[in-house]
Amino acid sequence: MNQRNSFGYRALALSVLLGFSACSRNPVTGKRELSLMSTEQEIAVGKESHPSVVASMGLYDDKKLNDFINQKGKAMAQISHRPNLPYQFYIVDSPVVNAFAVPGGYVYFTRGIMAHFNNEAEFAGVLGHEIGHITARHSARQQTGQLLGTLGMIGGAILVPQLGQNLDALQQGLQVFMLKYSRDHESESDKIGVEYSSKIGYDAHQMANFFSTIKRISDNAGQQVPDFLSTHPDPANRNTKVNQMATAYQQQNKGNYQVERDRYLRMIDGILYGEDPRQGFVENDMFYHPELRFQFPVPKGWQHQNSPSQFQMAPKDGKSAMILMLAKGNNLDEAAKTLAQELSLNVLESQRTTINGNPAYVLISRQQAQQQQGQQQDPRTALQIGTWLIQYNNAIYALHGLAAANDFEGAYRSFRPVAENFRALTDSEKINRKPERVQVKAVPRDGTFKDAMSALGMPANRLEELGVLNSLRPNDRVARGSLIKIIER
């Protein structure tokens, strides 16, 4: 969470313009199909959405990496099915392992995924996959538009998947950012990724290998979703299919396909890893923000996710959530009024108070959902929000607790201690905390990956995490002098 970024509750609706429809030929499939979005509209969507992506996630400042993705991106764009789009490529400042594309040619990689690639060919495969979403016009082929919200839950990286099941109103009310594609579209983009990455000279088998990394991350996070319930195909199945497609392509198109492991590893040497403590971090059930100098507790067992624009957390049952962000307004009264207007809130209760010496305002509200004519909102499932507006260090922070109305009373007992323990951060060790970074080292001697990590001083309890980062298992053999990634401050 970073005060310098644009905050607020503004969300940009990326809706498909339905003023006219026409049949056109899909540039990838060659089939004629109903077009709900013109090329000009796709480009406009990209331009309009980009500032919100930057405000929500921030950009990662690394010239050599940004030059690299732009060089490869432009080379791939030229051999794509739509070379005339104004492609732009960015690395966003997020530890989440992900990449995503926006219509009109905007492609984003998180620094988290850049840290987890182990060669240029893995990157090129994912780059081709994302450009494939654009060239195949997958967004235009969706039945509805996509919402670019302020929650920062990109693609499949959802903090608590159950929120969508238990609180539909929460997703609607918070304009959750979900750039999702159907499983068929994902599979189609995998095929395009094999083709595009191969055409610029990379071995697409490495793209398949990266799906193994994705599966390990998913399995370790306990986020397995049955294939028939998921918007993305199972990573293990994708590994197999992409390997088959890569083999078939190379048999039909003989060539010298590159991997470029060492060159890539040297390029990411020093990349930021995990959460940037300057933007806030959680330790021992407490959220600390060194730059903004505040702290507050995180309820035990709650999952959490941080971004430059906000901090969010929720229990594993998915029945409630809390979100911290900056409020609009020069004073508490103005902030409360703006909040109610922009989120269409019906304020049920309001009270002035102080929280650890800071002027504050407490609101209990219910969101007024948009209903179809003749339908009544069920008050039991309506979204209810407890908001603490806290004036601190020349800013006003909004700490929201959200739950369905019939769950709100119980959830409020968890929300209140969090808000009432918002206080100044004075611990110098927390204020001066340094970020972790990926460091690239030479393996000191022949042996197993586990032996190499031990020799390089890595703790045993991070062996699996380091294994995911390197795409290696504990007993995999590594050769003396080969490059390997470790994590250091």
The 8 nearest C-alpha neighbors of each residue, nearest first, counted from 0:
[[307, 1, 278, 308, 306, 309, 279, 305],
 [2, 0, 307, 3, 278, 4, 308, 309],
 [3, 1, 4, 0, 308, 291, 5, 325],
 [2, 4, 1, 5, 307, 6, 308, 54],
 [3, 5, 54, 2, 1, 6, 308, 307],
 [6, 4, 54, 3, 7, 308, 55, 2],
 [7, 5, 325, 308, 4, 324, 8, 54],
 [8, 6, 9, 326, 325, 327, 5, 324],
 [7, 9, 10, 149, 341, 6, 342, 173],
 [10, 8, 7, 11, 149, 148, 341, 6],
 [11, 9, 148, 147, 149, 8, 174, 12],
 [10, 12, 147, 13, 148, 146, 9, 48],
 [13, 11, 146, 14, 147, 10, 145, 144],
 [12, 14, 145, 146, 144, 11, 44, 147],
 [15, 13, 144, 12, 145, 16, 143, 146],
 [14, 16, 144, 17, 36, 143, 35, 13],
 [17, 15, 18, 14, 36, 35, 19, 40],
 [16, 18, 19, 15, 35, 20, 36, 14],
 [17, 19, 16, 20, 35, 15, 36, 21],
 [20, 18, 17, 21, 35, 16, 36, 34],
 [21, 19, 35, 34, 17, 33, 18, 22],
 [20, 22, 34, 33, 23, 19, 35, 32],
 [21, 23, 33, 32, 34, 31, 20, 24],
 [22, 24, 31, 32, 34, 21, 25, 33],
 [23, 25, 31, 30, 29, 26, 32, 22],
 [24, 26, 29, 30, 28, 27, 31, 23],
 [27, 25, 29, 80, 28, 24, 135, 134],
 [28, 26, 135, 25, 29, 80, 134, 30],
 [29, 27, 30, 25, 26, 135, 24, 31],
 [30, 28, 25, 26, 24, 27, 31, 32],
 [31, 29, 24, 28, 25, 32, 26, 23],
 [30, 32, 24, 23, 25, 22, 29, 33],
 [33, 31, 22, 23, 34, 24, 30, 25],
 [32, 34, 22, 21, 35, 23, 20, 31],
 [35, 33, 21, 22, 36, 20, 32, 23],
 [34, 36, 20, 139, 17, 33, 15, 16],
 [37, 35, 139, 34, 40, 15, 16, 41],
 [36, 38, 40, 39, 41, 35, 34, 139],
 [37, 39, 41, 40, 42, 36, 103, 84],
 [40, 38, 42, 37, 41, 43, 103, 36],
 [39, 41, 43, 37, 38, 42, 36, 44],
 [42, 40, 103, 102, 38, 44, 43, 39],
 [41, 43, 103, 45, 39, 40, 44, 38],
 [44, 42, 40, 46, 41, 45, 47, 39],
 [43, 45, 41, 47, 42, 46, 48, 40],
 [46, 44, 103, 42, 48, 102, 43, 47],
 [47, 45, 43, 44, 49, 48, 42, 50],
 [48, 46, 44, 45, 49, 43, 50, 51],
 [47, 49, 45, 51, 46, 50, 44, 52],
 [48, 50, 52, 51, 46, 47, 45, 53],
 [51, 49, 53, 52, 48, 54, 47, 46],
 [52, 50, 54, 53, 49, 48, 55, 147],
 [53, 51, 49, 55, 50, 54, 56, 48],
 [52, 54, 57, 50, 56, 51, 55, 58],
 [55, 53, 51, 5, 4, 52, 57, 56],
 [54, 56, 308, 52, 53, 51, 149, 307],
 [57, 55, 307, 53, 54, 306, 92, 52],
 [56, 58, 53, 92, 91, 54, 307, 55],
 [59, 57, 91, 92, 90, 53, 60, 56],
 [60, 58, 92, 91, 90, 61, 57, 110],
 [59, 61, 58, 62, 65, 90, 92, 64],
 [62, 60, 64, 63, 65, 59, 270, 66],
 [63, 61, 65, 64, 66, 60, 67, 59],
 [62, 64, 66, 65, 61, 67, 266, 68],
 [65, 63, 67, 66, 62, 61, 68, 266],
 [64, 66, 62, 67, 68, 63, 61, 69],
 [67, 65, 63, 69, 64, 68, 62, 70],
 [66, 68, 64, 70, 65, 69, 63, 71],
 [67, 69, 71, 65, 70, 72, 66, 64],
 [70, 68, 72, 66, 67, 71, 88, 73],
 [71, 69, 67, 73, 68, 72, 66, 74],
 [72, 70, 74, 68, 69, 73, 75, 67],
 [73, 71, 69, 75, 74, 70, 68, 76],
 [72, 74, 76, 75, 70, 71, 69, 77],
 [75, 73, 71, 77, 72, 76, 70, 78],
 [74, 76, 72, 77, 73, 78, 71, 79],
 [75, 77, 73, 79, 82, 74, 78, 72],
 [76, 78, 82, 75, 74, 79, 73, 81],
 [79, 77, 75, 76, 82, 80, 74, 195],
 [80, 78, 76, 81, 77, 82, 75, 195],
 [79, 81, 26, 134, 27, 82, 78, 76],
 [82, 80, 79, 83, 134, 84, 26, 76],
 [83, 81, 77, 76, 79, 84, 80, 78],
 [84, 82, 81, 85, 77, 76, 86, 80],
 [83, 85, 86, 82, 104, 81, 103, 42],
 [86, 84, 104, 83, 87, 103, 42, 105],
 [87, 85, 104, 84, 105, 88, 103, 76],
 [86, 88, 105, 104, 106, 85, 89, 69],
 [89, 87, 106, 69, 107, 105, 68, 86],
 [88, 90, 107, 91, 108, 106, 65, 87],
 [91, 89, 108, 109, 59, 107, 58, 110],
 [90, 92, 58, 109, 59, 57, 93, 56],
 [93, 91, 59, 58, 57, 56, 110, 109],
 [92, 94, 109, 95, 91, 110, 111, 56],
 [95, 93, 111, 273, 274, 110, 96, 272],
 [96, 94, 111, 93, 97, 109, 112, 156],
 [97, 95, 112, 111, 94, 109, 98, 115],
 [98, 96, 112, 109, 95, 108, 99, 111],
 [97, 99, 108, 107, 109, 100, 112, 96],
 [100, 98, 107, 106, 129, 108, 97, 101],
 [99, 101, 106, 129, 105, 107, 102, 132],
 [100, 102, 105, 45, 106, 103, 104, 99],
 [103, 101, 41, 45, 104, 133, 44, 42],
 [102, 104, 42, 41, 45, 105, 101, 84],
 [103, 105, 86, 102, 85, 84, 87, 133],
 [104, 106, 87, 101, 100, 86, 88, 103],
 [107, 105, 100, 88, 99, 87, 104, 89],
 [106, 108, 89, 99, 98, 90, 88, 100],
 [109, 107, 98, 90, 91, 89, 97, 110],
 [108, 110, 91, 111, 93, 90, 112, 97],
 [109, 111, 113, 112, 93, 92, 94, 90],
 [112, 110, 94, 96, 109, 95, 114, 113],
 [111, 113, 96, 115, 114, 109, 110, 97],
 [112, 114, 110, 115, 111, 116, 109, 108],
 [115, 113, 111, 112, 116, 110, 267, 270],
 [114, 116, 112, 468, 113, 117, 111, 469],
 [117, 115, 113, 114, 118, 121, 122, 112],
 [118, 116, 260, 115, 469, 264, 121, 263],
 [119, 117, 260, 263, 120, 259, 121, 116],
 [118, 120, 122, 259, 121, 263, 258, 123],
 [119, 121, 123, 258, 201, 122, 118, 205],
 [122, 120, 206, 205, 124, 123, 119, 118],
 [121, 123, 119, 125, 120, 124, 126, 116],
 [124, 122, 126, 120, 196, 121, 125, 127],
 [125, 123, 206, 127, 192, 121, 196, 126],
 [124, 126, 128, 122, 127, 123, 129, 121],
 [127, 125, 123, 129, 124, 128, 122, 130],
 [126, 128, 192, 130, 124, 125, 195, 129],
 [127, 129, 192, 188, 125, 131, 189, 126],
 [130, 128, 131, 132, 126, 127, 100, 99],
 [131, 129, 127, 133, 132, 128, 126, 134],
 [130, 132, 128, 188, 134, 129, 133, 191],
 [133, 131, 129, 130, 135, 137, 134, 188],
 [134, 132, 136, 130, 131, 135, 102, 104],
 [133, 135, 131, 136, 81, 132, 80, 130],
 [134, 136, 27, 132, 133, 137, 131, 26],
 [137, 135, 133, 134, 139, 138, 132, 140],
 [136, 138, 140, 139, 132, 135, 133, 141],
 [139, 137, 140, 141, 136, 102, 133, 132],
 [138, 140, 36, 136, 137, 141, 35, 34],
 [141, 139, 137, 138, 136, 142, 35, 34],
 [140, 142, 138, 143, 139, 137, 144, 180],
 [141, 143, 140, 144, 139, 15, 35, 138],
 [144, 142, 141, 15, 145, 14, 140, 139],
 [145, 143, 14, 15, 13, 146, 141, 142],
 [144, 146, 13, 14, 178, 147, 12, 143],
 [147, 145, 12, 13, 176, 148, 174, 11],
 [146, 148, 176, 11, 12, 10, 13, 145],
 [149, 147, 174, 176, 10, 175, 150, 146],
 [148, 150, 151, 55, 10, 8, 175, 176],
 [151, 149, 175, 152, 148, 176, 173, 174],
 [150, 152, 149, 153, 176, 55, 148, 306],
 [153, 151, 157, 176, 150, 156, 177, 154],
 [152, 154, 156, 151, 177, 176, 155, 178],
 [155, 153, 178, 177, 156, 179, 152, 99],
 [154, 156, 157, 153, 179, 152, 177, 231],
 [155, 157, 153, 154, 152, 158, 95, 97],
 [158, 156, 152, 159, 155, 160, 153, 154],
 [157, 159, 160, 156, 304, 303, 152, 302],
 [158, 160, 161, 157, 162, 317, 315, 313],
 [161, 159, 162, 157, 163, 158, 317, 164],
 [162, 160, 317, 164, 163, 159, 165, 316],
 [163, 161, 317, 165, 166, 164, 160, 159],
 [162, 164, 161, 167, 166, 165, 160, 170],
 [163, 165, 161, 162, 166, 167, 160, 317],
 [166, 164, 162, 163, 161, 318, 167, 317],
 [167, 165, 169, 168, 162, 163, 164, 403],
 [166, 168, 169, 170, 163, 165, 171, 164],
 [167, 169, 171, 166, 170, 382, 172, 381],
 [170, 168, 172, 166, 167, 171, 173, 382],
 [169, 171, 167, 173, 168, 175, 172, 174],
 [172, 170, 168, 174, 169, 173, 167, 175],
 [171, 173, 169, 170, 174, 168, 342, 366],
 [172, 174, 170, 175, 171, 169, 148, 150],
 [173, 175, 148, 171, 172, 170, 146, 10],
 [176, 174, 148, 170, 173, 150, 177, 152],
 [175, 177, 148, 147, 152, 146, 153, 151],
 [176, 178, 154, 179, 153, 175, 152, 146],
 [179, 177, 154, 176, 153, 145, 180, 99],
 [180, 178, 177, 154, 181, 230, 155, 145],
 [179, 181, 184, 185, 230, 182, 178, 137],
 [182, 180, 184, 230, 183, 185, 179, 231],
 [181, 183, 231, 185, 230, 184, 232, 186],
 [184, 182, 186, 181, 185, 187, 180, 232],
 [183, 185, 187, 181, 182, 186, 180, 188],
 [186, 184, 182, 188, 187, 183, 189, 181],
 [187, 185, 189, 183, 188, 184, 182, 190],
 [186, 188, 184, 190, 185, 189, 183, 191],
 [189, 187, 128, 191, 131, 185, 190, 186],
 [190, 188, 192, 186, 128, 187, 191, 185],
 [189, 191, 187, 193, 188, 192, 186, 194],
 [190, 192, 188, 194, 193, 189, 131, 195],
 [193, 191, 127, 128, 189, 195, 124, 190],
 [194, 192, 190, 203, 191, 196, 195, 197],
 [193, 195, 191, 197, 192, 196, 198, 190],
 [194, 196, 198, 192, 127, 197, 193, 191],
 [195, 197, 123, 124, 199, 198, 201, 193],
 [198, 196, 201, 200, 194, 195, 199, 193],
 [197, 199, 195, 200, 196, 194, 201, 78],
 [200, 198, 196, 197, 201, 75, 195, 74],
 [199, 201, 197, 256, 198, 257, 196, 202],
 [202, 200, 257, 256, 197, 120, 196, 203],
 [201, 203, 256, 257, 204, 120, 258, 205],
 [204, 202, 205, 206, 245, 193, 201, 197],
 [205, 203, 207, 242, 206, 202, 245, 208],
 [204, 206, 208, 121, 203, 207, 120, 202],
 [205, 207, 121, 124, 203, 209, 204, 208],
 [208, 206, 238, 204, 205, 241, 209, 210],
 [207, 209, 205, 211, 210, 206, 238, 204],
 [210, 208, 212, 211, 206, 207, 121, 205],
 [209, 211, 213, 234, 212, 208, 207, 238],
 [212, 210, 214, 209, 208, 213, 215, 235],
 [211, 213, 209, 215, 210, 214, 467, 470],
 [214, 212, 210, 216, 211, 215, 217, 209],
 [213, 215, 217, 211, 212, 216, 234, 218],
 [216, 214, 218, 212, 217, 213, 219, 211],
 [215, 217, 213, 219, 214, 218, 220, 212],
 [216, 218, 214, 220, 222, 215, 219, 213],
 [217, 219, 215, 221, 220, 216, 214, 223],
 [220, 218, 216, 221, 217, 215, 222, 214],
 [219, 221, 217, 218, 222, 216, 223, 215],
 [220, 222, 218, 219, 223, 217, 216, 224],
 [223, 221, 217, 220, 218, 224, 219, 160],
 [222, 224, 221, 218, 217, 225, 220, 214],
 [223, 225, 229, 222, 226, 228, 233, 227],
 [226, 224, 228, 227, 229, 223, 233, 232],
 [227, 225, 229, 228, 233, 232, 224, 231],
 [226, 228, 225, 229, 230, 232, 224, 182],
 [229, 227, 225, 226, 224, 230, 231, 232],
 [230, 228, 226, 231, 227, 224, 225, 232],
 [229, 231, 181, 182, 180, 232, 228, 179],
 [232, 230, 182, 229, 185, 233, 181, 180],
 [233, 231, 182, 226, 234, 237, 229, 230],
 [232, 234, 236, 235, 226, 237, 231, 229],
 [235, 233, 237, 210, 236, 214, 238, 232],
 [236, 234, 238, 237, 233, 211, 239, 214],
 [237, 235, 239, 233, 238, 234, 240, 232],
 [236, 238, 234, 240, 235, 239, 241, 233],
 [239, 237, 207, 235, 241, 236, 210, 240],
 [238, 240, 236, 242, 237, 241, 243, 235],
 [241, 239, 243, 237, 242, 238, 244, 236],
 [240, 242, 244, 207, 243, 238, 239, 237],
 [243, 241, 245, 239, 204, 240, 244, 207],
 [242, 244, 240, 246, 241, 245, 247, 239],
 [243, 245, 241, 247, 242, 246, 248, 240],
 [246, 244, 242, 248, 203, 247, 243, 204],
 [247, 245, 243, 249, 244, 248, 250, 242],
 [246, 248, 244, 250, 245, 249, 243, 251],
 [249, 247, 245, 251, 250, 246, 252, 244],
 [248, 250, 252, 246, 251, 247, 253, 245],
 [251, 249, 247, 248, 252, 253, 246, 245],
 [250, 252, 248, 249, 253, 247, 246, 254],
 [253, 251, 249, 250, 248, 254, 247, 197],
 [254, 252, 249, 250, 251, 255, 248, 256],
 [255, 253, 256, 252, 249, 200, 250, 197],
 [254, 256, 257, 200, 253, 201, 202, 249],
 [257, 255, 202, 201, 200, 254, 258, 197],
 [256, 258, 201, 202, 259, 200, 255, 120],
 [257, 259, 120, 260, 202, 119, 201, 118],
 [260, 258, 119, 118, 262, 261, 257, 263],
 [259, 261, 118, 263, 262, 258, 117, 264],
 [262, 260, 264, 263, 259, 265, 482, 118],
 [261, 263, 265, 264, 260, 259, 266, 118],
 [262, 264, 266, 118, 260, 261, 265, 119],
 [265, 263, 261, 266, 267, 262, 268, 260],
 [264, 266, 268, 262, 263, 267, 261, 439],
 [265, 267, 263, 264, 268, 262, 64, 63],
 [268, 266, 264, 270, 265, 269, 263, 114],
 [267, 269, 438, 265, 439, 266, 270, 437],
 [270, 268, 437, 438, 436, 267, 271, 439],
 [269, 271, 267, 437, 436, 268, 272, 114],
 [270, 272, 436, 435, 269, 437, 273, 434],
 [273, 271, 436, 435, 437, 270, 94, 274],
 [274, 272, 94, 275, 271, 435, 111, 95],
 [273, 275, 94, 276, 280, 272, 434, 93],
 [274, 276, 277, 434, 278, 273, 279, 280],
 [277, 275, 279, 280, 278, 434, 274, 432],
 [276, 278, 275, 279, 289, 290, 288, 432],
 [279, 277, 0, 276, 1, 275, 288, 307],
 [278, 280, 288, 276, 287, 277, 0, 289],
 [281, 279, 276, 287, 286, 274, 288, 282],
 [282, 280, 286, 285, 287, 284, 283, 279],
 [281, 283, 285, 284, 286, 280, 287, 297],
 [282, 284, 285, 281, 286, 297, 299, 296],
 [285, 283, 297, 282, 296, 299, 281, 298],
 [284, 286, 296, 297, 282, 281, 283, 295],
 [285, 287, 281, 294, 295, 280, 296, 297],
 [288, 286, 294, 279, 280, 293, 289, 281],
 [287, 289, 279, 292, 293, 291, 290, 278],
 [290, 288, 430, 292, 277, 291, 287, 279],
 [289, 291, 292, 288, 277, 278, 430, 279],
 [290, 292, 288, 289, 293, 2, 1, 392],
 [293, 291, 424, 289, 290, 288, 423, 294],
 [292, 294, 423, 424, 288, 422, 291, 287],
 [293, 295, 287, 286, 422, 424, 421, 288],
 [294, 296, 421, 286, 420, 285, 417, 422],
 [297, 295, 285, 417, 284, 286, 298, 420],
 [296, 298, 284, 285, 299, 286, 295, 417],
 [299, 297, 301, 296, 300, 284, 413, 417],
 [300, 298, 301, 284, 297, 314, 296, 302],
 [299, 301, 298, 302, 314, 315, 297, 284],
 [302, 300, 314, 313, 299, 298, 315, 312],
 [303, 301, 313, 312, 314, 300, 315, 158],
 [302, 304, 312, 311, 313, 301, 305, 158],
 [305, 303, 311, 310, 312, 158, 306, 302],
 [304, 306, 310, 309, 0, 311, 303, 307],
 [305, 307, 0, 309, 308, 56, 310, 55],
 [0, 306, 308, 1, 56, 309, 55, 57],
 [309, 307, 0, 55, 306, 6, 1, 4],
 [308, 310, 324, 0, 306, 323, 307, 305],
 [311, 309, 305, 323, 322, 304, 306, 0],
 [312, 310, 322, 304, 321, 303, 305, 323],
 [313, 311, 303, 321, 302, 320, 304, 301],
 [312, 314, 320, 301, 302, 319, 321, 303],
 [315, 313, 301, 316, 317, 302, 300, 319],
 [316, 314, 317, 301, 313, 302, 159, 300],
 [315, 317, 314, 318, 161, 319, 313, 159],
 [318, 316, 162, 161, 315, 319, 314, 159],
 [319, 317, 316, 165, 402, 162, 166, 320],
 [318, 320, 402, 401, 317, 313, 410, 314],
 [321, 319, 313, 401, 312, 400, 322, 402],
 [320, 322, 400, 399, 312, 311, 401, 313],
 [321, 323, 311, 399, 310, 398, 312, 324],
 [324, 322, 398, 310, 309, 397, 399, 311],
 [325, 323, 309, 397, 396, 326, 308, 322],
 [324, 326, 396, 397, 6, 395, 7, 327],
 [327, 325, 397, 396, 395, 7, 334, 324],
 [328, 326, 334, 7, 325, 337, 329, 395],
 [329, 327, 334, 333, 330, 326, 331, 337],
 [328, 330, 333, 334, 331, 327, 395, 394],
 [329, 331, 333, 328, 332, 334, 395, 390],
 [332, 330, 334, 333, 335, 360, 388, 329],
 [333, 331, 335, 334, 330, 336, 328, 360],
 [332, 334, 328, 336, 330, 331, 335, 337],
 [333, 335, 328, 331, 337, 327, 332, 336],
 [336, 334, 338, 332, 333, 337, 331, 339],
 [335, 337, 333, 339, 338, 334, 332, 340],
 [338, 336, 340, 334, 339, 335, 341, 333],
 [337, 339, 335, 341, 336, 340, 334, 342],
 [338, 340, 344, 336, 337, 342, 343, 341],
 [341, 339, 337, 343, 338, 342, 336, 344],
 [340, 342, 338, 343, 339, 337, 8, 9],
 [341, 343, 344, 339, 340, 338, 366, 172],
 [344, 342, 340, 341, 339, 367, 366, 345],
 [345, 343, 366, 339, 342, 365, 364, 346],
 [344, 346, 365, 364, 366, 347, 367, 343],
 [347, 345, 364, 348, 344, 363, 365, 362],
 [346, 348, 364, 363, 345, 349, 365, 362],
 [349, 347, 363, 362, 346, 350, 364, 361],
 [350, 348, 362, 361, 363, 347, 351, 360],
 [349, 351, 361, 360, 352, 362, 348, 359],
 [352, 350, 360, 359, 361, 349, 353, 358],
 [351, 353, 359, 360, 358, 350, 354, 361],
 [352, 354, 358, 359, 357, 356, 355, 351],
 [355, 353, 357, 356, 419, 359, 358, 352],
 [356, 354, 357, 422, 353, 421, 420, 419],
 [355, 357, 354, 353, 358, 422, 359, 391],
 [356, 358, 354, 353, 355, 390, 391, 359],
 [359, 357, 353, 390, 389, 352, 354, 356],
 [360, 358, 389, 353, 352, 388, 351, 390],
 [359, 361, 351, 388, 350, 387, 352, 362],
 [362, 360, 387, 350, 349, 386, 351, 388],
 [363, 361, 349, 386, 348, 385, 364, 387],
 [362, 364, 385, 348, 347, 384, 346, 386],
 [365, 363, 346, 384, 347, 345, 383, 344],
 [364, 366, 383, 345, 344, 382, 384, 367],
 [365, 367, 344, 382, 368, 343, 345, 383],
 [366, 368, 343, 344, 365, 345, 369, 381],
 [369, 367, 366, 370, 376, 168, 381, 172],
 [368, 370, 367, 371, 376, 366, 372, 171],
 [371, 369, 374, 368, 372, 375, 376, 373],
 [370, 372, 374, 373, 369, 375, 376, 368],
 [371, 373, 374, 370, 375, 369, 376, 368],
 [372, 374, 371, 375, 370, 376, 369, 377],
 [375, 373, 371, 372, 370, 376, 377, 369],
 [374, 376, 377, 373, 370, 371, 372, 378],
 [375, 377, 378, 374, 370, 381, 368, 380],
 [376, 378, 379, 380, 381, 375, 374, 404],
 [379, 377, 381, 380, 376, 404, 405, 382],
 [380, 378, 405, 404, 377, 381, 403, 406],
 [379, 381, 403, 378, 404, 377, 382, 405],
 [382, 380, 378, 403, 404, 379, 377, 383],
 [381, 383, 403, 366, 168, 365, 402, 404],
 [384, 382, 365, 404, 402, 403, 364, 401],
 [385, 383, 401, 364, 400, 363, 365, 386],
 [384, 386, 363, 400, 399, 362, 364, 401],
 [387, 385, 399, 362, 398, 361, 384, 400],
 [386, 388, 361, 398, 397, 360, 389, 399],
 [389, 387, 397, 360, 359, 396, 386, 361],
 [390, 388, 359, 396, 395, 358, 387, 391],
 [391, 389, 395, 358, 394, 357, 359, 396],
 [390, 392, 394, 393, 357, 395, 389, 396],
 [393, 391, 394, 390, 395, 291, 292, 357],
 [394, 392, 391, 390, 395, 329, 330, 396],
 [395, 393, 391, 392, 390, 396, 325, 329],
 [394, 396, 390, 389, 326, 325, 391, 388],
 [395, 397, 325, 389, 326, 388, 324, 398],
 [398, 396, 388, 326, 324, 323, 325, 387],
 [397, 399, 323, 387, 386, 322, 396, 388],
 [400, 398, 386, 322, 321, 385, 397, 401],
 [399, 401, 321, 385, 384, 414, 320, 386],
 [402, 400, 384, 320, 319, 383, 321, 399],
 [403, 401, 319, 407, 383, 382, 406, 318],
 [402, 404, 382, 380, 406, 381, 405, 383],
 [405, 403, 407, 379, 383, 406, 381, 380],
 [404, 406, 379, 403, 407, 380, 408, 378],
 [407, 405, 403, 404, 408, 409, 402, 410],
 [406, 408, 410, 404, 402, 409, 405, 411],
 [409, 407, 411, 410, 406, 412, 405, 404],
 [408, 410, 411, 407, 412, 406, 413, 405],
 [409, 411, 407, 412, 413, 408, 406, 414],
 [410, 412, 414, 408, 413, 409, 407, 415],
 [413, 411, 410, 409, 414, 415, 408, 416],
 [414, 412, 411, 410, 415, 416, 417, 298],
 [415, 413, 411, 417, 412, 400, 416, 410],
 [414, 416, 418, 417, 413, 412, 411, 419],
 [417, 415, 419, 418, 414, 420, 413, 412],
 [418, 416, 415, 296, 420, 414, 419, 295],
 [419, 417, 415, 420, 421, 416, 414, 387],
 [418, 420, 416, 421, 417, 354, 415, 355],
 [421, 419, 418, 417, 295, 422, 416, 296],
 [422, 420, 295, 418, 419, 294, 417, 354],
 [421, 423, 294, 293, 420, 355, 295, 424],
 [422, 424, 293, 292, 294, 425, 421, 355],
 [425, 423, 293, 292, 294, 426, 422, 287],
 [424, 426, 427, 423, 292, 430, 293, 429],
 [427, 425, 429, 428, 424, 430, 431, 289],
 [428, 426, 430, 429, 431, 425, 432, 424],
 [429, 427, 431, 430, 426, 432, 425, 289],
 [430, 428, 432, 427, 431, 426, 289, 287],
 [429, 431, 289, 427, 428, 432, 426, 290],
 [430, 432, 428, 429, 427, 433, 289, 277],
 [433, 431, 429, 430, 428, 276, 434, 277],
 [432, 434, 488, 431, 435, 276, 277, 275],
 [435, 433, 275, 276, 488, 436, 432, 271],
 [434, 436, 488, 272, 487, 271, 486, 433],
 [437, 435, 271, 272, 269, 270, 487, 486],
 [436, 438, 486, 269, 270, 485, 268, 272],
 [437, 439, 268, 485, 269, 484, 486, 436],
 [438, 440, 484, 268, 483, 485, 482, 437],
 [441, 439, 483, 482, 484, 438, 442, 485],
 [440, 442, 482, 480, 481, 443, 483, 439],
 [441, 443, 480, 479, 481, 444, 451, 482],
 [444, 442, 479, 441, 480, 451, 445, 454],
 [445, 443, 479, 442, 446, 478, 480, 451],
 [444, 446, 478, 479, 477, 447, 443, 442],
 [447, 445, 476, 477, 450, 444, 478, 448],
 [446, 448, 476, 450, 474, 449, 475, 477],
 [447, 449, 451, 473, 450, 475, 477, 474],
 [448, 450, 473, 447, 452, 451, 453, 474],
 [451, 449, 447, 453, 448, 452, 454, 446],
 [452, 450, 448, 454, 453, 449, 442, 455],
 [453, 451, 455, 449, 457, 454, 450, 448],
 [452, 454, 450, 456, 455, 451, 457, 449],
 [455, 453, 451, 456, 452, 450, 443, 457],
 [454, 456, 452, 453, 457, 451, 443, 485],
 [457, 455, 453, 454, 452, 458, 451, 485],
 [456, 458, 452, 453, 455, 459, 461, 485],
 [459, 457, 460, 461, 456, 462, 453, 452],
 [460, 458, 462, 461, 457, 453, 452, 449],
 [459, 461, 458, 462, 463, 464, 457, 465],
 [462, 460, 464, 459, 463, 458, 465, 457],
 [461, 463, 465, 459, 464, 460, 466, 458],
 [464, 462, 466, 465, 461, 467, 460, 472],
 [465, 463, 461, 467, 466, 462, 468, 460],
 [466, 464, 468, 462, 463, 467, 461, 469],
 [465, 467, 463, 471, 469, 464, 468, 470],
 [468, 466, 470, 464, 465, 469, 212, 463],
 [467, 469, 465, 115, 466, 470, 464, 484],
 [470, 468, 466, 471, 467, 465, 484, 117],
 [471, 469, 467, 466, 468, 212, 472, 117],
 [472, 470, 466, 469, 475, 467, 473, 448],
 [471, 473, 475, 474, 466, 448, 470, 463],
 [474, 472, 449, 448, 475, 447, 471, 466],
 [475, 473, 447, 472, 448, 476, 449, 471],
 [474, 476, 472, 447, 448, 473, 471, 477],
 [477, 475, 447, 446, 448, 474, 478, 445],
 [478, 476, 447, 446, 448, 445, 475, 479],
 [479, 477, 445, 481, 480, 444, 442, 446],
 [478, 480, 444, 445, 442, 443, 481, 477],
 [481, 479, 441, 442, 478, 443, 482, 444],
 [482, 480, 441, 442, 478, 479, 483, 477],
 [483, 481, 441, 440, 442, 439, 480, 261],
 [482, 484, 440, 439, 441, 442, 481, 485],
 [485, 483, 439, 438, 469, 437, 440, 486],
 [484, 486, 438, 437, 439, 487, 483, 465],
 [487, 485, 437, 436, 438, 435, 484, 488],
 [486, 488, 435, 436, 437, 438, 485, 434],
 [487, 435, 434, 436, 433, 486, 437, 438]]
